[in-house]
């Protein structure tokens, strides 16, 4: 598995990956927007012969960035691809002096079992829940904001 980026990703590959995940990305307009955003924001790719996963990040402040979109092709889920890609992006961000990384996903009071998996994935990467926004994405889509420190742990003296 090759980890590439940041680069302007091919929106075609990103859209293809998103379409394999209809239970997470089931809105046509969202597919198109996330795919287009992969060419506007720094995007990282996990590839074998072709891309099988991507992660797009957005800078809000020089020290605070956001995981804008991460998607792993359905047939590659559960194999550590997303984790490796995320760790690659974290290294790149640390080298740029980024101290905080955030991500937004559906909150636990939404009934989706797929997004329960998503929250577990982020927790396994060291994200901490920060706040729930009940109507940010719509009246029935409560958004959970999670944060992660990218600072190196201070050594004990």
Phi and psi restraints in degrees (value plus and minus 20) as a CYANA .aco file:
   2 UNK   PHI    -117.3   -77.3
   2 UNK   PSI     118.6   158.6
   3 UNK   PHI    -129.4   -89.4
   3 UNK   PSI     101.5   141.5
   4 UNK   PHI    -142.7  -102.7
   4 UNK   PSI     130.2   170.2
   5 UNK   PHI     105.7   145.7
   5 UNK   PSI     150.7   190.7
   6 UNK   PHI     -97.8   -57.8
   6 UNK   PSI     129.1   169.1
   7 UNK   PHI    -177.4  -137.4
   7 UNK   PSI     145.5   185.5
   8 UNK   PHI     -94.9   -54.9
   8 UNK   PSI      89.7   129.7
   9 UNK   PHI     -96.0   -56.0
   9 UNK   PSI     140.6   180.6
  10 UNK   PHI     -99.9   -59.9
  10 UNK   PSI      95.8   135.8
  11 UNK   PHI     -78.0   -38.0
  11 UNK   PSI     -50.8   -10.8
  12 UNK   PHI     -82.7   -42.7
  12 UNK   PSI     -65.7   -25.7
  13 UNK   PHI     -85.9   -45.9
  13 UNK   PSI     -62.5   -22.5
  14 UNK   PHI     -83.5   -43.5
  14 UNK   PSI     -62.9   -22.9
  15 UNK   PHI     -83.5   -43.5
  15 UNK   PSI     -61.2   -21.2
  16 UNK   PHI     -80.7   -40.7
  16 UNK   PSI     -63.3   -23.3
  17 UNK   PHI     -83.6   -43.6
  17 UNK   PSI     -65.8   -25.8
  18 UNK   PHI     -80.3   -40.3
  18 UNK   PSI     -58.0   -18.0
  19 UNK   PHI     -88.6   -48.6
  19 UNK   PSI     -34.7     5.3
  20 UNK   PHI    -101.7   -61.7
  20 UNK   PSI     -22.9    17.1
  21 UNK   PHI    -144.5  -104.5
  21 UNK   PSI      37.5    77.5
  22 UNK   PHI     -84.6   -44.6
  22 UNK   PSI     -42.8    -2.8
  23 UNK   PHI     -97.3   -57.3
  23 UNK   PSI     -35.8     4.2
  24 UNK   PHI    -124.4   -84.4
  24 UNK   PSI     -61.4   -21.4
  25 UNK   PHI    -143.3  -103.3
  25 UNK   PSI      52.4    92.4
  26 UNK   PHI    -118.0   -78.0
  26 UNK   PSI     -11.3    28.7
  27 UNK   PHI    -131.3   -91.3
  27 UNK   PSI      99.6   139.6
  28 UNK   PHI     -71.2   -31.2
  28 UNK   PSI     -67.0   -27.0
  29 UNK   PHI     -80.8   -40.8
  29 UNK   PSI     -57.7   -17.7
  30 UNK   PHI     -84.6   -44.6
  30 UNK   PSI     -63.1   -23.1
  31 UNK   PHI     -73.8   -33.8
  31 UNK   PSI     -69.0   -29.0
  32 UNK   PHI     -86.0   -46.0
  32 UNK   PSI     -60.2   -20.2
  33 UNK   PHI     -87.7   -47.7
  33 UNK   PSI     -65.9   -25.9
  34 UNK   PHI     -83.2   -43.2
  34 UNK   PSI     -59.9   -19.9
  35 UNK   PHI     -83.4   -43.4
  35 UNK   PSI     -65.1   -25.1
  36 UNK   PHI     -84.3   -44.3
  36 UNK   PSI     -59.5   -19.5
  37 UNK   PHI     -82.9   -42.9
  37 UNK   PSI     -46.2    -6.2
  38 UNK   PHI     -85.3   -45.3
  38 UNK   PSI     -35.8     4.2
  39 UNK   PHI    -120.3   -80.3
  39 UNK   PSI     -29.1    10.9
  40 UNK   PHI    -119.1   -79.1
  40 UNK   PSI     -52.3   -12.3
  41 UNK   PHI    -133.4   -93.4
  41 UNK   PSI     138.9   178.9
  42 UNK   PHI     -76.7   -36.7
  42 UNK   PSI     106.9   146.9
  43 UNK   PHI    -149.7  -109.7
  43 UNK   PSI     118.9   158.9
  44 UNK   PHI    -137.3   -97.3
  44 UNK   PSI     126.4   166.4
  45 UNK   PHI    -146.1  -106.1
  45 UNK   PSI     120.8   160.8
  46 UNK   PHI    -126.7   -86.7
  46 UNK   PSI     106.2   146.2
  47 UNK   PHI    -156.6  -116.6
  47 UNK   PSI     126.5   166.5
  48 UNK   PHI    -126.8   -86.8
  48 UNK   PSI    -132.2   -92.2
  49 UNK   PHI     -90.0   -50.0
  49 UNK   PSI     -55.3   -15.3
  50 UNK   PHI    -153.9  -113.9
  50 UNK   PSI     144.0   184.0
  51 UNK   PHI     -78.9   -38.9
  51 UNK   PSI     116.5   156.5
  52 UNK   PHI    -139.9   -99.9
  52 UNK   PSI     -28.5    11.5
  53 UNK   PHI    -179.2  -139.2
  53 UNK   PSI     134.3   174.3
  54 UNK   PHI    -166.1  -126.1
  54 UNK   PSI     137.3   177.3
  55 UNK   PHI    -161.4  -121.4
  55 UNK   PSI     102.7   142.7
  56 UNK   PHI    -130.2   -90.2
  56 UNK   PSI     113.0   153.0
  57 UNK   PHI    -137.6   -97.6
  57 UNK   PSI     135.0   175.0
  58 UNK   PHI    -147.5  -107.5
  58 UNK   PSI     116.9   156.9
  59 UNK   PHI    -109.6   -69.6
  59 UNK   PSI     105.1   145.1
  60 UNK   PHI    -119.9   -79.9
  60 UNK   PSI     -62.3   -22.3
  61 UNK   PHI    -161.5  -121.5
  61 UNK   PSI     142.1   182.1
  62 UNK   PHI     -77.6   -37.6
  62 UNK   PSI     -49.0    -9.0
  63 UNK   PHI    -124.2   -84.2
  63 UNK   PSI     -19.5    20.5
  64 UNK   PHI    -154.1  -114.1
  64 UNK   PSI      94.6   134.6
  65 UNK   PHI    -141.7  -101.7
  65 UNK   PSI     149.9   189.9
  66 UNK   PHI    -152.4  -112.4
  66 UNK   PSI     119.4   159.4
  67 UNK   PHI     -94.0   -54.0
  67 UNK   PSI      89.0   129.0
  68 UNK   PHI    -100.1   -60.1
  68 UNK   PSI     -63.1   -23.1
  69 UNK   PHI    -178.1  -138.1
  69 UNK   PSI     116.2   156.2
  70 UNK   PHI    -154.3  -114.3
  70 UNK   PSI     115.8   155.8
  71 UNK   PHI    -169.3  -129.3
  71 UNK   PSI     114.8   154.8
  72 UNK   PHI    -139.0   -99.0
  72 UNK   PSI     106.0   146.0
  73 UNK   PHI     -66.7   -26.7
  73 UNK   PSI     118.1   158.1
  74 UNK   PHI     -70.2   -30.2
  74 UNK   PSI     -62.8   -22.8
  75 UNK   PHI     -92.1   -52.1
  75 UNK   PSI     -28.6    11.4
  76 UNK   PHI    -128.6   -88.6
  76 UNK   PSI     -22.6    17.4
  77 UNK   PHI     -83.3   -43.3
  77 UNK   PSI     126.7   166.7
  78 UNK   PHI      60.0   100.0
  78 UNK   PSI      -9.6    30.4
  79 UNK   PHI    -130.8   -90.8
  79 UNK   PSI     -11.9    28.1
  80 UNK   PHI      67.2   107.2
  80 UNK   PSI     -15.2    24.8
  81 UNK   PHI     -84.8   -44.8
  81 UNK   PSI     -67.4   -27.4
  82 UNK   PHI     -81.8   -41.8
  82 UNK   PSI     -60.6   -20.6
  83 UNK   PHI     -82.8   -42.8
  83 UNK   PSI     -68.7   -28.7
  84 UNK   PHI     -81.6   -41.6
  84 UNK   PSI     -61.7   -21.7
  85 UNK   PHI     -84.8   -44.8
  85 UNK   PSI     -63.9   -23.9
  86 UNK   PHI     -82.6   -42.6
  86 UNK   PSI     -63.4   -23.4
  87 UNK   PHI     -82.9   -42.9
  87 UNK   PSI     -57.0   -17.0
  88 UNK   PHI     -82.0   -42.0
  88 UNK   PSI     -64.7   -24.7
  89 UNK   PHI     -85.8   -45.8
  89 UNK   PSI     -61.5   -21.5
  90 UNK   PHI     -77.9   -37.9
  90 UNK   PSI     -63.1   -23.1
  91 UNK   PHI     -80.8   -40.8
  91 UNK   PSI     -63.4   -23.4
  92 UNK   PHI     -83.0   -43.0
  92 UNK   PSI     -63.8   -23.8
  93 UNK   PHI     -86.0   -46.0
  93 UNK   PSI     -63.2   -23.2
  94 UNK   PHI     -78.1   -38.1
  94 UNK   PSI     -61.9   -21.9
  95 UNK   PHI     -82.8   -42.8
  95 UNK   PSI     -44.7    -4.7
  96 UNK   PHI    -107.7   -67.7
  96 UNK   PSI     -21.9    18.1
  97 UNK   PHI      67.0   107.0
  97 UNK   PSI      -5.7    34.3
  98 UNK   PHI     -91.6   -51.6
  98 UNK   PSI     116.2   156.2
  99 UNK   PHI    -129.5   -89.5
  99 UNK   PSI     -46.4    -6.4
 100 UNK   PHI    -152.0  -112.0
 100 UNK   PSI     119.8   159.8
 101 UNK   PHI    -147.8  -107.8
 101 UNK   PSI     115.5   155.5
 102 UNK   PHI    -145.4  -105.4
 102 UNK   PSI     141.4   181.4
 103 UNK   PHI    -169.3  -129.3
 103 UNK   PSI     131.5   171.5
 104 UNK   PHI    -140.0  -100.0
 104 UNK   PSI     121.3   161.3
 105 UNK   PHI    -170.8  -130.8
 105 UNK   PSI     157.0   197.0
 106 UNK   PHI     -91.1   -51.1
 106 UNK   PSI     119.9   159.9
 107 UNK   PHI     -95.9   -55.9
 107 UNK   PSI     145.1   185.1
 108 UNK   PHI     -83.9   -43.9
 108 UNK   PSI     -43.2    -3.2
 109 UNK   PHI    -100.6   -60.6
 109 UNK   PSI     -14.4    25.6
 110 UNK   PHI    -112.1   -72.1
 110 UNK   PSI     118.6   158.6
 111 UNK   PHI     -97.1   -57.1
 111 UNK   PSI     -17.5    22.5
 112 UNK   PHI     -88.2   -48.2
 112 UNK   PSI     100.1   140.1
 113 UNK   PHI     -89.5   -49.5
 113 UNK   PSI     -47.2    -7.2
 114 UNK   PHI     -85.1   -45.1
 114 UNK   PSI     -61.4   -21.4
 115 UNK   PHI     -96.6   -56.6
 115 UNK   PSI     -39.4     0.6
 116 UNK   PHI     -84.5   -44.5
 116 UNK   PSI     -61.3   -21.3
 117 UNK   PHI     -80.7   -40.7
 117 UNK   PSI     -61.6   -21.6
 118 UNK   PHI     -82.1   -42.1
 118 UNK   PSI     -66.4   -26.4
 119 UNK   PHI     -81.4   -41.4
 119 UNK   PSI     -59.5   -19.5
 120 UNK   PHI     -83.7   -43.7
 120 UNK   PSI     -59.2   -19.2
 121 UNK   PHI     -80.0   -40.0
 121 UNK   PSI     -69.1   -29.1
 122 UNK   PHI     -84.6   -44.6
 122 UNK   PSI     -59.1   -19.1
 123 UNK   PHI     -81.7   -41.7
 123 UNK   PSI     -58.8   -18.8
 124 UNK   PHI     -87.3   -47.3
 124 UNK   PSI     -40.8    -0.8
 125 UNK   PHI    -109.5   -69.5
 125 UNK   PSI     -22.9    17.1
 126 UNK   PHI      78.5   118.5
 126 UNK   PSI      -7.1    32.9
 127 UNK   PHI     -96.4   -56.4
 127 UNK   PSI     128.7   168.7
 128 UNK   PHI    -139.2   -99.2
 128 UNK   PSI     114.5   154.5
 129 UNK   PHI     -82.5   -42.5
 129 UNK   PSI     117.9   157.9
 130 UNK   PHI    -134.9   -94.9
 130 UNK   PSI     -68.9   -28.9
 131 UNK   PHI    -179.7  -139.7
 131 UNK   PSI     131.4   171.4
 132 UNK   PHI    -130.2   -90.2
 132 UNK   PSI     111.9   151.9
 133 UNK   PHI    -130.6   -90.6
 133 UNK   PSI      83.8   123.8
 134 UNK   PHI     -80.6   -40.6
 134 UNK   PSI     -49.6    -9.6
 135 UNK   PHI    -149.7  -109.7
 135 UNK   PSI      -4.8    35.2
 136 UNK   PHI     -75.9   -35.9
 136 UNK   PSI     -64.6   -24.6
 137 UNK   PHI    -119.6   -79.6
 137 UNK   PSI     -23.4    16.6
 138 UNK   PHI     127.1   167.1
 138 UNK   PSI     145.7   185.7
 139 UNK   PHI     -84.1   -44.1
 139 UNK   PSI     -45.2    -5.2
 140 UNK   PHI    -134.6   -94.6
 140 UNK   PSI       0.9    40.9
 141 UNK   PHI    -146.3  -106.3
 141 UNK   PSI      57.3    97.3
 142 UNK   PHI     -86.6   -46.6
 142 UNK   PSI     110.7   150.7
 143 UNK   PHI    -123.9   -83.9
 143 UNK   PSI     110.5   150.5
 144 UNK   PHI    -121.9   -81.9
 144 UNK   PSI     106.2   146.2
 145 UNK   PHI    -118.1   -78.1
 145 UNK   PSI     107.5   147.5
 146 UNK   PHI    -138.0   -98.0
 146 UNK   PSI     130.0   170.0
 147 UNK   PHI    -151.7  -111.7
 147 UNK   PSI     136.3   176.3
 148 UNK   PHI    -164.0  -124.0
 148 UNK   PSI     113.6   153.6
 149 UNK   PHI    -102.0   -62.0
 149 UNK   PSI     115.5   155.5
 150 UNK   PHI    -123.7   -83.7
 150 UNK   PSI     -14.7    25.3
 151 UNK   PHI     -91.4   -51.4
 151 UNK   PSI     123.4   163.4
 152 UNK   PHI     -86.4   -46.4
 152 UNK   PSI     118.1   158.1
 153 UNK   PHI     -81.3   -41.3
 153 UNK   PSI     119.3   159.3
 154 UNK   PHI     -94.4   -54.4
 154 UNK   PSI     116.9   156.9
 155 UNK   PHI     -95.2   -55.2
 155 UNK   PSI     127.2   167.2
 156 UNK   PHI     -92.8   -52.8
 156 UNK   PSI     116.2   156.2
